[in-house]
Amino acid sequence: MKLERFHLRNLSLSIRHAHGCVVKPTLSHTVSRYPTQSELRLMPVGGSVTHGVGSSTQNGYREPLLKLLQSQGTNIRMVGSRRTGNFENNHHEGWRGFRIDQIETKARRATERFLPHVVTLYAGSNDCLQDFKLIEAANRISHLTDTIWQLSPGCTIILSSLLINREPTVDQRIQALNTEIQALTCRKASEGRRIVFVNMHGDQGPILEDLVEDGTHPNDEGYQKMAKIWFHGIRGAISKGLIQSTSQSNEAKK
């Protein structure tokens, strides 16, 4: 398949991938791009952040991420059993209040149906809010990723750390789980899995001022920041050949 070229600018975050686990792209990092006629199925998976709670339109990070990808000529179809937001391509698997184990039940059905090429996975915040068996939380995320790969073997998972929280006790739980999420990503990558880590709790992610009154969900500005981080993670995965084209994957069920 003939590949086009383009340049990613202002890409300074570290990207985790299968080859050495850490890559720090330069400001003008040349990467490959699929031709526009190749449609990639992207399934956003998670809880209320994936749903878009806190944004003025319920679009969350999904619409700005879609626009960023389309601006680079990437033909994306968002898939999932749910629709929220005021834009057309707004399918997702975001379930408000769901913990990791509950998200997996929904993701299993959706993955089998839609066979996504890419999954943006944000899971664990409700486990931290509920203080629910956190010693096993990373194992639950691991099982969730394995379930996705079992049902859609060529899928690339963009796995995110969790956002900052205004409640100090909750944020301590989040930071502890984030460390485990990053280690989990590196372990999966070393096993040859198609996985990339993106950091939402870092300098480029939402800050406390980007959260709404509940101290958990981002406002519109926070979701814009999330979209940029997801975007760079996806483009980094493409540059490393981690994302398969539609010609290499099974067709989704109608």
C-alpha positions as CSV (number, residue, x, y, z in Angstrom):
1,M,0.0,0.0,0.0
2,K,1.4,3.4,-1.0
3,L,2.0,5.7,1.9
4,E,1.8,9.5,2.0
5,R,4.0,11.6,4.2
6,F,3.3,14.5,6.5
7,H,4.9,16.3,9.5
8,L,3.8,16.4,13.1
9,R,4.6,19.6,14.7
10,N,4.8,20.6,18.4
11,L,4.9,17.0,19.4
12,S,6.9,16.9,22.6
13,L,5.2,14.2,24.7
14,S,6.7,10.8,25.2
15,I,5.0,8.0,23.3
16,R,5.1,4.4,24.5
17,H,5.2,1.7,21.9
18,A,6.3,-1.8,21.2
19,H,9.9,-1.0,20.3
20,G,11.9,0.1,23.3
21,C,8.8,1.4,25.0
22,V,9.7,5.1,25.0
23,V,10.1,7.5,22.0
24,K,10.4,11.2,22.2
25,P,9.5,12.6,18.7
26,T,11.3,15.7,17.5
27,L,9.4,18.8,16.6
28,S,9.4,17.9,12.9
29,H,8.8,14.2,13.0
30,T,8.1,12.6,9.6
31,V,5.6,9.8,9.8
32,S,3.5,7.7,7.4
33,R,-0.1,8.3,6.7
34,Y,-2.8,6.0,5.3
35,P,-4.4,7.2,2.1
36,T,-7.6,9.0,2.7
37,Q,-9.7,6.2,1.1
38,S,-8.7,3.8,3.9
39,E,-11.2,4.1,6.6
40,L,-10.0,3.4,10.2
41,R,-12.6,2.4,12.8
42,L,-11.9,4.1,16.1
43,M,-13.8,3.1,19.2
44,P,-13.6,5.4,22.3
45,V,-14.0,3.1,25.3
46,G,-14.4,4.2,29.0
47,G,-16.7,5.8,31.5
48,S,-18.1,9.3,31.8
49,V,-15.0,11.1,30.4
50,T,-15.4,9.1,27.2
51,H,-19.1,9.9,27.2
52,G,-18.2,13.6,27.4
53,V,-19.6,14.6,30.8
54,G,-18.5,18.1,31.7
55,S,-18.3,19.5,28.2
56,S,-20.9,22.0,27.1
57,T,-22.0,19.8,24.1
58,Q,-21.3,16.3,25.5
59,N,-18.8,16.0,22.6
60,G,-16.0,15.5,25.1
61,Y,-12.6,14.8,23.5
62,R,-14.2,12.9,20.6
63,E,-15.1,15.7,18.3
64,P,-11.8,17.7,18.6
65,L,-9.9,14.4,18.2
66,L,-11.9,13.6,15.0
67,K,-11.1,17.1,13.6
68,L,-7.4,16.8,14.3
69,L,-7.2,13.4,12.6
70,Q,-9.3,14.6,9.6
71,S,-7.0,17.7,9.3
72,Q,-4.2,15.3,8.5
73,G,-6.2,13.4,5.9
74,T,-7.0,10.4,8.1
75,N,-10.4,9.0,7.3
76,I,-11.9,8.0,10.6
77,R,-15.2,6.4,11.5
78,M,-16.0,6.4,15.2
79,V,-17.8,3.2,16.2
80,G,-19.7,2.1,19.2
81,S,-23.2,1.3,20.5
82,R,-23.8,4.8,22.0
83,R,-24.1,8.3,20.6
84,T,-23.8,11.6,22.5
85,G,-22.8,15.0,21.3
86,N,-23.9,17.4,18.5
87,F,-21.7,16.1,15.8
88,E,-22.5,13.4,13.3
89,N,-19.7,10.9,13.7
90,N,-20.3,10.5,17.5
91,H,-20.4,6.8,18.3
92,H,-18.6,5.6,21.3
93,E,-18.5,3.1,24.3
94,G,-18.6,5.6,27.2
95,W,-20.6,4.5,30.2
96,R,-21.2,6.9,33.0
97,G,-20.1,5.7,36.4
98,F,-18.8,2.4,35.2
99,R,-15.8,0.7,36.7
100,I,-13.2,-1.2,34.7
101,D,-15.0,-4.6,35.1
102,Q,-18.3,-3.0,34.0
103,I,-16.6,-1.3,31.0
104,E,-15.2,-4.6,29.9
105,T,-18.7,-6.2,29.6
106,K,-19.7,-3.4,27.3
107,A,-16.4,-3.3,25.4
108,R,-16.6,-7.1,24.7
109,R,-19.9,-6.8,22.9
110,A,-18.9,-3.7,21.0
111,T,-15.5,-5.0,20.0
112,E,-17.0,-8.2,18.6
113,R,-19.6,-6.2,16.7
114,F,-17.5,-3.3,15.3
115,L,-13.9,-4.8,15.1
116,P,-12.1,-1.5,15.7
117,H,-8.7,-0.8,14.3
118,V,-8.0,1.6,17.1
119,V,-9.4,1.9,20.7
120,T,-8.8,5.0,22.8
121,L,-9.1,3.5,26.3
122,Y,-9.7,5.6,29.4
123,A,-10.7,3.4,32.4
124,G,-10.2,3.3,36.1
125,S,-11.3,6.7,37.3
126,N,-14.5,5.3,38.8
127,D,-12.5,2.6,40.5
128,C,-10.5,5.3,42.2
129,L,-13.5,7.4,43.1
130,Q,-15.2,4.4,44.7
131,D,-11.9,3.0,46.2
132,F,-12.9,-0.3,44.6
133,K,-10.4,-3.1,45.0
134,L,-7.6,-0.9,43.7
135,I,-4.9,-3.5,44.4
136,E,-6.5,-5.4,41.5
137,A,-7.2,-2.5,39.2
138,A,-4.2,-2.9,36.9
139,N,-5.0,-6.5,36.5
140,R,-8.6,-5.6,35.5
141,I,-7.2,-3.2,32.9
142,S,-4.9,-5.9,31.6
143,H,-7.8,-8.3,31.2
144,L,-9.8,-5.6,29.4
145,T,-7.0,-5.0,26.9
146,D,-6.6,-8.8,26.4
147,T,-10.4,-9.1,25.7
148,I,-10.2,-6.4,23.0
149,W,-7.3,-8.1,21.3
150,Q,-8.9,-11.5,21.5
151,L,-12.0,-10.2,19.7
152,S,-10.1,-7.8,17.3
153,P,-6.6,-9.2,17.0
154,G,-5.2,-6.4,14.8
155,C,-6.5,-3.6,17.1
156,T,-4.2,-1.0,18.4
157,I,-5.0,0.3,21.9
158,I,-4.1,3.8,23.0
159,L,-4.1,3.5,26.7
160,S,-4.4,6.6,28.8
161,S,-3.4,7.5,32.3
162,L,-6.1,9.1,34.4
163,L,-6.8,12.8,34.8
164,I,-5.9,14.9,37.8
165,N,-8.6,15.1,40.5
166,R,-9.4,18.0,42.8
167,E,-9.8,15.7,45.8
168,P,-6.3,15.0,47.1
169,T,-7.2,11.5,48.4
170,V,-8.7,10.5,45.1
171,D,-5.8,12.0,43.2
172,Q,-3.3,9.9,45.3
173,R,-5.2,6.8,44.2
174,I,-5.1,8.0,40.6
175,Q,-1.4,8.6,40.6
176,A,-0.7,5.2,42.1
177,L,-2.9,3.5,39.4
178,N,-1.3,5.7,36.7
179,T,2.1,4.3,37.6
180,E,0.7,0.8,37.2
181,I,-1.0,1.7,33.9
182,Q,2.3,2.9,32.4
183,A,4.1,-0.2,33.6
184,L,1.3,-2.4,32.2
185,T,1.7,-0.7,28.8
186,C,5.4,-1.3,28.7
187,R,4.9,-4.9,29.6
188,K,2.3,-5.5,26.9
189,A,4.5,-3.7,24.4
190,S,7.5,-5.9,25.2
191,E,5.2,-8.9,24.5
192,G,4.7,-7.5,21.0
193,R,1.2,-6.1,21.6
194,R,-0.1,-3.1,19.6
195,I,-0.3,-0.6,22.5
196,V,0.7,3.0,23.1
197,F,0.6,4.9,26.4
198,V,-0.5,8.5,26.6
199,N,-0.2,10.7,29.7
200,M,-3.2,12.8,30.6
201,H,-1.8,13.5,34.1
202,G,1.3,15.3,32.8
203,D,2.2,18.8,31.9
204,Q,0.2,18.8,28.7
205,G,-2.9,17.3,30.2
206,P,-5.8,19.1,31.9
207,I,-5.0,20.9,35.1
208,L,-7.3,21.6,38.0
209,E,-8.6,24.8,36.4
210,D,-9.7,22.7,33.4
211,L,-12.1,20.6,35.6
212,V,-15.8,21.4,36.2
213,E,-17.3,21.8,39.7
214,D,-17.3,18.1,40.5
215,G,-13.5,18.1,40.4
216,T,-13.4,15.0,38.2
217,H,-14.6,15.8,34.7
218,P,-12.9,18.2,32.2
219,N,-14.5,21.3,30.8
220,D,-14.3,22.2,27.1
221,E,-10.7,23.4,27.4
222,G,-9.7,20.2,29.3
223,Y,-11.2,18.0,26.6
224,Q,-9.3,20.0,23.9
225,K,-6.1,19.1,25.7
226,M,-7.1,15.5,25.9
227,A,-7.9,15.4,22.2
228,K,-4.4,16.7,21.3
229,I,-2.8,14.0,23.5
230,W,-4.9,11.2,22.0
231,F,-4.1,12.6,18.5
232,H,-0.3,12.5,19.0
233,G,-0.6,9.0,20.5
234,I,-2.5,7.7,17.4
235,R,-0.2,9.4,14.9
236,G,2.8,8.1,16.8
237,A,1.3,4.6,16.6
238,I,0.9,5.0,12.8
239,S,4.5,6.2,12.5
240,K,5.7,2.9,14.1
241,G,3.5,0.7,12.0
242,L,1.3,-0.3,14.9
243,I,-2.0,0.5,13.2
244,Q,-3.3,-1.8,10.5
245,S,-5.2,-0.6,7.5
246,T,-8.7,-1.9,6.7
247,S,-7.2,-4.2,4.1
248,Q,-5.4,-6.0,6.9
249,S,-8.3,-6.4,9.2
250,N,-11.7,-8.1,9.2
251,E,-14.7,-6.2,8.2
252,A,-17.0,-5.0,10.9
253,K,-20.4,-6.6,11.3
254,K,-23.3,-4.5,10.2
